[in-house]
Amino acid sequence: MARKCRVARRTRSWVGSVASRLAGFAAAAIIVKNAAMLERLPSVLRKRTEIIPNGVDLIASCARVGIPRVRVSVGMTRQSFCSEAAA
């Protein structure tokens, strides 16, 4: 019985992983929290992925003080912050 549970758990985990990858390919853009998460993505998905750390409210921050000042305040480069890198 325990073996069946392990097999079912592994199968669900694998199906979830495949579903997440398919969703990533279908998405226009992907947001991750750190560089380690970015490295786990397939290379073709990294081109349209942005790193935005926890606690960054893009809508409020970018609208209030402007994207360049927000980037400086969190210590990030242009390539890794906001959608300005895609432009």
C-alpha positions as CSV (number, residue, x, y, z in Angstrom):
1,M,0.0,0.0,0.0
2,A,2.8,2.4,0.9
3,R,4.5,1.8,-2.5
4,K,1.2,2.7,-4.3
5,C,1.1,6.0,-2.4
6,R,4.7,6.8,-3.3
7,V,4.1,6.0,-7.0
8,A,0.9,8.2,-7.0
9,R,2.7,11.0,-5.3
10,R,5.6,10.9,-7.8
11,T,3.1,10.8,-10.7
12,R,1.2,13.8,-9.4
13,S,4.5,15.7,-9.0
14,W,5.6,14.8,-12.5
15,V,2.3,15.8,-14.0
16,G,2.4,19.1,-12.1
17,S,5.9,19.8,-13.4
18,V,5.0,19.1,-17.0
19,A,1.9,21.3,-16.6
20,S,4.0,24.2,-15.2
21,R,6.4,23.9,-18.1
22,L,3.6,23.9,-20.7
23,A,2.1,27.0,-19.0
24,G,5.5,28.7,-19.2
25,F,5.7,28.1,-22.9
26,A,2.2,29.5,-23.4
27,A,2.8,32.6,-21.3
28,A,3.8,35.9,-22.8
29,A,6.1,36.6,-19.8
30,I,7.3,34.9,-16.6
31,I,8.1,36.5,-13.3
32,V,10.5,34.7,-10.8
33,K,11.7,35.9,-7.4
34,N,15.4,35.3,-7.7
35,A,18.2,34.2,-10.0
36,A,18.2,30.6,-8.7
37,M,14.6,30.2,-10.0
38,L,15.6,31.7,-13.3
39,E,18.4,29.1,-13.7
40,R,15.9,26.3,-13.2
41,L,13.9,27.4,-16.3
42,P,14.6,26.0,-19.8
43,S,16.9,28.4,-21.7
44,V,14.1,29.3,-24.2
45,L,11.9,30.6,-21.4
46,R,14.7,32.7,-19.8
47,K,14.5,35.3,-22.6
48,R,11.0,36.5,-21.5
49,T,11.5,36.1,-17.8
50,E,11.9,39.0,-15.3
51,I,13.4,38.7,-11.8
52,I,11.3,40.7,-9.3
53,P,12.0,40.1,-5.6
54,N,9.4,39.8,-2.9
55,G,8.1,43.1,-1.5
56,V,8.4,45.1,-4.7
57,D,5.1,46.6,-5.7
58,L,5.7,47.5,-9.4
59,I,2.5,49.4,-10.0
60,A,2.8,51.7,-7.1
61,S,6.6,52.0,-7.2
62,C,7.0,52.6,-10.9
63,A,4.1,55.0,-11.1
64,R,5.1,57.1,-8.0
65,V,8.9,57.5,-8.5
66,G,9.7,56.2,-11.9
67,I,11.3,53.0,-13.1
68,P,15.0,54.2,-13.0
69,R,14.7,55.3,-9.3
70,V,13.0,52.0,-8.3
71,R,15.7,50.0,-9.9
72,V,18.4,51.9,-8.1
73,S,16.6,51.6,-4.8
74,V,16.5,47.8,-4.9
75,G,19.9,47.5,-6.5
76,M,18.9,45.9,-9.8
77,T,20.0,46.4,-13.3
78,R,17.9,47.4,-16.3
79,Q,17.9,43.8,-17.7
80,S,16.5,42.3,-14.5
81,F,13.8,44.8,-13.5
82,C,10.4,45.9,-15.0
83,S,9.2,45.5,-18.5
84,E,11.5,48.3,-19.7
85,A,14.1,45.7,-20.6
86,A,11.8,44.2,-23.2
87,A,11.4,47.5,-25.0
